[in-house]
Structure formats: structure tokens, C-alpha cells
Amino acid sequence: MPALIECVPNFSEGRDMAVIRRITDAIEAVDGIRLLNVDPGASTNRTVVTFVGPPEAVMEAAFQAIRTASKIIDMRTHHGEHPRMGAADVCPLVPISGITMEETVVYARQLAQRVGEMLDIPVYLYEAAATRPERKNLATIRAGEYEGLAEKLKDPEWQPDFGPATFNPRSGATVIGARDFLVAYNVNLNTTSTRRANAVAFDVRQKGRVLREGNRLTGEVVRDDRGGAIRLPGTLEGVKGIGWYLEEYGICQVSMNLTDIETTPLHLAFEHVSEKAQARGMRATGSEIVGMVPLRVLREAGEYFLRKQQRSLGIPEREIINIAVRSMGLDEVAPFDPDGKIIEYALAARGSRAGLTDLTVRAFADAVAAEAPTPGGGSVAALAGALGAALGTMVANGSAHKRGWDERWELFSDWAVRGRAIQEELLTLIDADSRAFDELMAAFRLPKATADEKTERSAAIQAATRGAIEVPLRTMRAAVRSMEVTRAMAEIGNPNAASDAAVGALCARAAVRGAYFNVRINLGGITDQAFRDEALAEGASLLTQAEALEREVLEMVEGRFT
């Protein structure tokens, strides 16, 4: 698995798109970098940029972005709602795949040293890259913001980790670090009172508020034995938050950083803010995600709200995402584009070519009918299986919502989730079958002039032939599992959808039988007799199971008609 790092730098410019473009152009000029998202905010006067790539490329792109920002952003004239201390205010690195947090920390420190020494910018390290425990928290480092930076740099306790300990009036200071996924999330309130928005933020954020005697605003601070202020913690762990007013929208927001989305997921943050706002006479009208989030964040949110409605979770993923967007009002202040806000979707859109499953039904049929050998019977078998699984899932989803069956929604939801997973697996096998055939043909085209080339070619042909057998076997296994769903739906599902369960079983049995033909036709090229016998036996067993399940389903459905 290649090493990938996500970089999410925040720049103190959210209004001048020409300035923002110069920064993002510097990022995109680096080979190997994918710019995923650019999220400017006028009221905050701040832009969050998201890009990914191999570690060395990310380091170069981050450096060039910080250097560009230091040249074209003048902090002496900067004003905005968001706390900040520099032109390139904060630059976190997030390990995505093939790299550990410890390795990411090394890269963060290397970047910080390069920025400090080559650009003469004071640089502080935070989160996992911090060199001192008291500097792990970004808010602690940024206390006093740009306006207090000159005095802060005079304090021996606040010497930067890299770069000069002198005030750079144009660029300020930069904070660089390594961290896990952090979700920047703002909840909209139907108020223009920053004080009231702050009150809600204090209710929910982990550090809460300072405890006071009597009046919570003007009362004397309650202190411990050592004289330190005692705090009343908020309700959400791993959450930092403040309230602010956004002039461009005419509303206040509770602005939060969710630093531990395992403990406090997005939907829980929205629910708590909504509850606390309502207790104070306000209402959460919507929310917004700043930057990008992993797919699971919105999947979990959508499933949470579906459970609250006692609705099936076995619906298509895009519909689950839409439920999350609608439930939390993620599109209230700006359109919400899942392909631009969800990391996995953005990577897929920029990094993969279209496959057979991206074709229209007509285009797929035309591709099958063409002279080329792929897509062929194996892909069509996988498609038939996917359609069979989809029909079983459809009956389960419909049964979960049937009037009078409310107490059974979770039973049918579980069946629908199971059917959806099988459907997705079979859809991937449509392209996998074509790829397996193409790999086999490529093996046959290898040179065979010398003895070594003949040996290498023979080994490649055997490996590719195994692949061309294993893919249809996977199709058979998945299609048989899908028939368990259709059998359950024929037996306990909505009787008005019994015919759909029957068609699903017919599709699945066709998938099994069709895939078995592909197994058998490719077995002739296998020299390993043990593998041949095992594959043939498994295929025959799966076909027997499919035929028995088909008979059961059809008998159940026929019984509905008598």
C-alpha cells in the first residue's frame, strides 16, 4: 500500500480568490499531489485547503504553499472571525495509508525546520509533533493571536520550535503538526447574539466554562486549593468550541473542532448543540462542515438518523449520505457536494477511470454485444447476481416500512443491510471478471523465445488462469448468499412483493450457473490437479445449493398465488 498523507493547511485569506488561487496553484504544481478541496470563508477571512499525496510530494507542496502565502498575505491588514496568528496559520499532516503517525511526525518536524530556516517564520509544533506537552493544544499556542505575538515571542517559555524568535509583522507565525482526522464543524443558530452562541459552545465543549459563584457571568471565580480556577466541563469529549457571528449569513454559529470522532461523532455534536440551544431558547437551524471528512463520518450520521426514524439502513450509500445532509442541515448556508466534501469520493473522482458499473444499462448491453470478448458471460453473471441481491434488498427495505409492521423494522433492516453488502460485492465482480480475462490474455502474449521466457510465461498463464477461475467462484458464493436474503423475504417479507423475491432468486440462480460455466471452461488450462478438483467440487456444490434455494423460493411464492 503506497504511503499517503493528507495535508489541511489553513490560510488567513478567505475573500480574495486571486490570492487563494495563487496558493492552490503552488500546491498543484507539485507532481503527485491531488488537490481535493478549497473551502474559503468570507466572515472568517480564512481558507481551508485539502490535498493528498506521497509524503515527499506533500512536504514540497506544503512548503510552497506556505512560502506563497508569506509573500502575498499581509497580516497587518487581516481581520476575521476565526482565531489566527499567521498568514499560513496552521498546517496539519494526517496519515492516510501506508504510513504511521510516528513517521508522519518526522515529516512534520522536517517541514517545520525548513519553513523556519528558509522563510524566517517562527514555527511551533503541535499535536503528535509537539516537543513539549503544553504545546500539543493548538488553542494554547494560538492564545493572544497575531496581535499578541510580538510580546509572546519575548517570553522564554514561548520561543518557537524552529525559525527566529522575532516578530515577523507580515507573516506572523505558523503552527505545523501531525494529527488524526479532525472535523471542523459549525452549527448554525437562529440568533445574532455572540454571547448566547458562546454560552452553548461552553455547554458542550470539553473544557466547558469557568465556575463562578452566584451569577455565572459576573460572579467571583471559584478556585481550588492552589488558587487555580475550577472549570465546569462540557458534555462532549474531544471537542473545542466557540461562538461567533457571521455577517455574511446574518447568524451566529457554534464553531467546533471535533478532535476525537470516535468518541464524539458529528451527529452527536449536532444533537448536543441542538439540545443546549433549545434549553436556552434558541434553535439549531443547520450546520456546515469546513474542509473534508472521511466517508464513515457521514455514513454513521445517516444511519443514526435512520435508526431514530426506525427506517431500514439497507438503502444505497448515497441515500444514507443525503439523510445525514438533510438531518443536520449541512446545505443551509451553502450547497453540500458529497463528491467535494467526502475524502473517498473526491479521491475516486480524481484517481480512477470509469468501469463497467459506471455505464448506463444501454451502454453496458452494447458493450456486451460488441465484438470484443469482454465484458462477457462472467461479467453478465455477476450483474445478474447483483440484480438478484438488489431485489431481495428492495423487498426487505419495503417490508421495514410496511404499515402495521413497525415493531419489525429492525429485523428487515438487518436483512436489507446484508443484501446491500452482497450487492456491492457482486458489482465489483463485474469489472473483476473482465480484468481477469484481460490479464490472462496478457500472459499469453508474453515472449517465449528463450527457456527462461517460456518458464516465466507458463507461470504467468497459470496464475492468470487461477484468477479467471477464482473470480467466477466468488460470484457463485456471493450469489448463493444473496438467495438466503430472497428466501427470507419470500417467507416473511411483504406479500405484495413476493414476485420480486422470486425474480431475485431466478437472477441469482442464473448468476451461479453462468459463473460455473466460466469456472469449468477455464479449468482446462490448469495443470494443478488438486486445484482443479477443489474448484470443480466447490462449483458443483454451490450450484446444487442455488438450485435448492431457487426451488424453495419459487414454491413459497407460488403458494402466495393459491
Rosetta blueprint (number, residue, H / E / L):
1 M L
2 P L
3 A L
4 L E
5 I E
6 E E
7 C E
8 V L
9 P L
10 N E
11 F E
12 S L
13 E L
14 G L
15 R L
16 D L
17 M H
18 A H
19 V H
20 I H
21 R H
22 R H
23 I H
24 T H
25 D H
26 A H
27 I H
28 E H
29 A L
30 V L
31 D L
32 G L
33 I L
34 R E
35 L E
36 L E
37 N E
38 V E
39 D E
40 P E
41 G E
42 A L
43 S L
44 T L
45 N L
46 R E
47 T E
48 V E
49 V E
50 T E
51 F E
52 V E
53 G E
54 P L
55 P H
56 E H
57 A H
58 V H
59 M H
60 E H
61 A H
62 A H
63 F H
64 Q H
65 A H
66 I H
67 R H
68 T H
69 A H
70 S H
71 K H
72 I H
73 I L
74 D L
75 M H
76 R H
77 T H
78 H L
79 H L
80 G L
81 E L
82 H L
83 P L
84 R L
85 M L
86 G E
87 A L
88 A E
89 D E
90 V E
91 C E
92 P E
93 L E
94 V E
95 P E
96 I E
97 S E
98 G L
99 I L
100 T L
101 M H
102 E H
103 E H
104 T H
105 V H
106 V H
107 Y H
108 A H
109 R H
110 Q H
111 L H
112 A H
113 Q H
114 R H
115 V H
116 G H
117 E H
118 M H
119 L H
120 D L
121 I L
122 P L
123 V E
124 Y E
125 L E
126 Y E
127 E E
128 A L
129 A L
130 A L
131 T L
132 R L
133 P H
134 E H
135 R H
136 K L
137 N L
138 L H
139 A H
140 T H
141 I H
142 R H
143 A L
144 G L
145 E L
146 Y H
147 E H
148 G H
149 L H
150 A H
151 E H
152 K H
153 L L
154 K L
155 D L
156 P H
157 E H
158 W H
159 Q L
160 P L
161 D L
162 F E
163 G L
164 P L
165 A L
166 T L
167 F L
168 N L
169 P L
170 R L
171 S L
172 G E
173 A L
174 T E
175 V E
176 I E
177 G E
178 A E
179 R L
180 D L
181 F L
182 L L
183 V E
184 A E
185 Y E
186 N E
187 V E
188 N E
189 L E
190 N L
191 T L
192 T L
193 S L
194 T H
195 R H
196 R H
197 A H
198 N H
199 A H
200 V H
201 A H
202 F H
203 D H
204 V H
205 R L
206 Q L
207 K L
208 G L
209 R E
210 V E
211 L L
212 R E
213 E L
214 G L
215 N L
216 R L
217 L L
218 T L
219 G L
220 E L
221 V E
222 V L
223 R E
224 D L
225 D L
226 R L
227 G L
228 G L
229 A E
230 I L
231 R E
232 L E
233 P L
234 G L
235 T L
236 L L
237 E L
238 G L
239 V E
240 K E
241 G E
242 I E
243 G E
244 W E
245 Y E
246 L E
247 E L
248 E L
249 Y L
250 G L
251 I E
252 C E
253 Q E
254 V E
255 S E
256 M E
257 N E
258 L E
259 T L
260 D L
261 I L
262 E L
263 T L
264 T L
265 P L
266 L H
267 H H
268 L H
269 A H
270 F H
271 E H
272 H H
273 V H
274 S H
275 E H
276 K H
277 A H
278 Q H
279 A H
280 R L
281 G L
282 M L
283 R L
284 A E
285 T E
286 G E
287 S E
288 E E
289 I E
290 V E
291 G L
292 M L
293 V E
294 P L
295 L H
296 R H
297 V H
298 L H
299 R H
300 E H
301 A H
302 G H
303 E H
304 Y H
305 F H
306 L H
307 R H
308 K H
309 Q L
310 Q L
311 R L
312 S L
313 L L
314 G L
315 I L
316 P L
317 E H
318 R H
319 E H
320 I H
321 I H
322 N H
323 I H
324 A H
325 V H
326 R H
327 S H
328 M H
329 G L
330 L L
331 D L
332 E L
333 V L
334 A L
335 P L
336 F L
337 D L
338 P H
339 D H
340 G H
341 K H
342 I E
343 I H
344 E H
345 Y H
346 A H
347 L H
348 A H
349 A H
350 R H
351 G H
352 S L
353 R L
354 A L
355 G L
356 L H
357 T H
358 D H
359 L L
360 T L
361 V H
362 R H
363 A H
364 F H
365 A H
366 D H
367 A H
368 V H
369 A H
370 A L
371 E L
372 A L
373 P L
374 T L
375 P L
376 G L
377 G H
378 G H
379 S H
380 V H
381 A H
382 A H
383 L H
384 A H
385 G H
386 A H
387 L H
388 G H
389 A H
390 A H
391 L H
392 G H
393 T H
394 M H
395 V H
396 A H
397 N H
398 G H
399 S H
400 A H
401 H L
402 K L
403 R L
404 G L
405 W L
406 D H
407 E H
408 R H
409 W H
410 E H
411 L H
412 F H
413 S H
414 D H
415 W H
416 A H
417 V H
418 R H
419 G H
420 R H
421 A H
422 I H
423 Q H
424 E H
425 E H
426 L H
427 L H
428 T H
429 L H
430 I H
431 D H
432 A H
433 D H
434 S H
435 R H
436 A H
437 F H
438 D H
439 E H
440 L H
441 M H
442 A H
443 A H
444 F H
445 R L
446 L L
447 P L
448 K L
449 A L
450 T L
451 A H
452 D H
453 E H
454 K H
455 T H
456 E H
457 R H
458 S H
459 A H
460 A H
461 I H
462 Q H
463 A H
464 A H
465 T H
466 R H
467 G H
468 A H
469 I H
470 E H
471 V H
472 P H
473 L H
474 R H
475 T H
476 M H
477 R H
478 A H
479 A H
480 V H
481 R H
482 S H
483 M H
484 E H
485 V H
486 T H
487 R H
488 A H
489 M H
490 A H
491 E H
492 I H
493 G L
494 N L
495 P H
496 N H
497 A H
498 A H
499 S H
500 D H
501 A H
502 A H
503 V H
504 G H
505 A H
506 L H
507 C H
508 A H
509 R H
510 A H
511 A H
512 V H
513 R H
514 G H
515 A H
516 Y H
517 F H
518 N H
519 V H
520 R H
521 I H
522 N H
523 L H
524 G L
525 G L
526 I L
527 T L
528 D L
529 Q H
530 A H
531 F H
532 R H
533 D H
534 E H
535 A H
536 L H
537 A H
538 E H
539 G H
540 A H
541 S H
542 L H
543 L H
544 T H
545 Q H
546 A H
547 E H
548 A H
549 L H
550 E H
551 R H
552 E H
553 V H
554 L H
555 E H
556 M H
557 V H
558 E H
559 G H
560 R H
561 F L
562 T L
